């Protein structure tokens, strides 16, 4: 068993690298369809299974130590609480089909597995080397995503998204003028969330590193990331991005750098006429709602996912167009306010403690906290927050060892602080922790950061 554990630790670096490359860049083509549902097993699920297998020797060999780890215990409590919600949804409220609910529950476990691999398997003497390696991979991923995004816009590269049942079958679409860029991601929302996640780390490295060539390459990466963020045309993500980079750079005490980045980013954002129009429209609608008391306009039975893209399906029959009345001023706001949020609140009120179970709410709620309340109740949301409380206790210890970290380590650790701030804000308006391409990378980078800090603390 010790040999298996040693092998798991050795290959963990490359398994993590494979996750970093494959999950963001491989389009979400269905691999195996699950009968009776539109859920499909994809290649990333196979990769997560390999990560889970790599964890088995660690849990068997060090189970006494692992069971005393507060972060691992918090994660296990979350799994147990949400499983209780699943049982309750099937037997008590009878609001779910058990097989479908079980798959949704298993996906939550799947998304957190990369955190456990990074946290438990990366050898302590290899953590610094691994962080440098993963940072380089992030820059390469960003460059490839940028080039593919350019290809979608100007060279008719295929668009693969999973924002509804039809698109999730792996239908190839084409970008049309005025639509969102999603690059290799399953939708523009998880592309923009991914940019919010990695940009604080990248910008932190630019200001913390001294070598000219790495800084030049990082500056190019910043430009590519900003272009992708702007062309995703996501208002929520762009506001979260400004918050995320502000937190990271101010914690790193790079005030001048923060001012320059915010000015450049803001100017570039508002040079995009599409974004300017969307922000202006949102402000007008909110102002009208607050000042006049009028409700947000909404067309019954017109189901629209938040910020859904308008794309043309290649070589498939065109669906019957649904007329949209002039009364709808901002679909994103109105569909949240009138449909998705009330639906989640009704599910929560049906069973405040355990919710109505995974899959009981439709595909989108566009507020991850309301979704958790509706599906898993107060117990589920509280146990989820308990994970971040346990992780936060470790992360904040980084301030006591700040002087022991080199430039890249500081940018990685304090970049995660910014990424967390941006992610928590974005989750107010997007179901972010359910988006696999984002969630897997989020938990992976968070696990690397916690592992790095605990390693430095052990050295002290």
Number of C-alpha atoms within 10 A of each C-alpha: 11 11 9 14 19 15 13 23 24 15 15 22 22 13 21 24 16 14 20 20 17 16 22 26 19 15 22 24 20 16 15 11 13 13 8 8 10 13 17 17 14 15 17 23 17 12 17 22 13 12 23 16 11 21 21 14 20 21 15 13 14 12 12 10 9 16 13 10 12 16 23 19 16 20 21 16 18 23 19 14 21 27 21 18 27 29 20 21 26 20 12 12 16 14 21 21 15 18 13 17 22 17 15 18 19 13 16 19 17 21 23 19 21 28 25 22 25 28 24 21 23 23 19 18 9 14 21 19 10 22 19 13 13 19 18 13 16 19 20 14 18 22 18 17 22 22 16 22 27 18 15 21 22 11 12 15 17 20 28 24 25 18 19 14 12 11 16 18 19 17 17 17 20 19 24 16 9 12 19 24 28 29 30 26 28 26 23 27 30 26 26 30 30 24 22 30 28 27 26 32 28 25 24 30 24 24 20 19 17 11 9 10 10 14 18 12 12 21 17 14 23 24 14 20 25 23 18 25 26 23 24 27 28 23 21 19 30 25 15 26 31 20 20 29 31 24 23 29 27 17 18 20 12 15 13 10 17 22 14 11 18 16 12 12 20 14 11 13 21 14 12 13 11 17 19 15 12 15 17 11 14 18 12 14 19 17 13 14 14 11 8 9 10 12 14 20 20 22 17 9 7 12 12 16 19 22 20 16 22 13 15 15 16 13 9 10 7 9 7 6 6 7 8 11 10 8 10 15 16 18 22 18 20 19 24 23 17 16 17 23 19 15 18 28 17 14 25 23 14 15 22 18 18 28 34 33 35 30 21 23 19 11 14 21 26 26 20 22 22 25 28 27 26 33 30 32 27 19 21 27 24 15 21 20 15 19 19 16 15 17 19 14 13 17 22 14 13 22 14 9 14 16 10 15 16 12 17 22 22 26 26 26 29 28 31 28 25 29 31 22 21 27 24 17 19 26 20 16 20 28 22 22 20 18 18 22 29 24 20 25 24 24 21 22 26 24 22 27 29 22 25 26 23 17 17 17 15 8 9 8
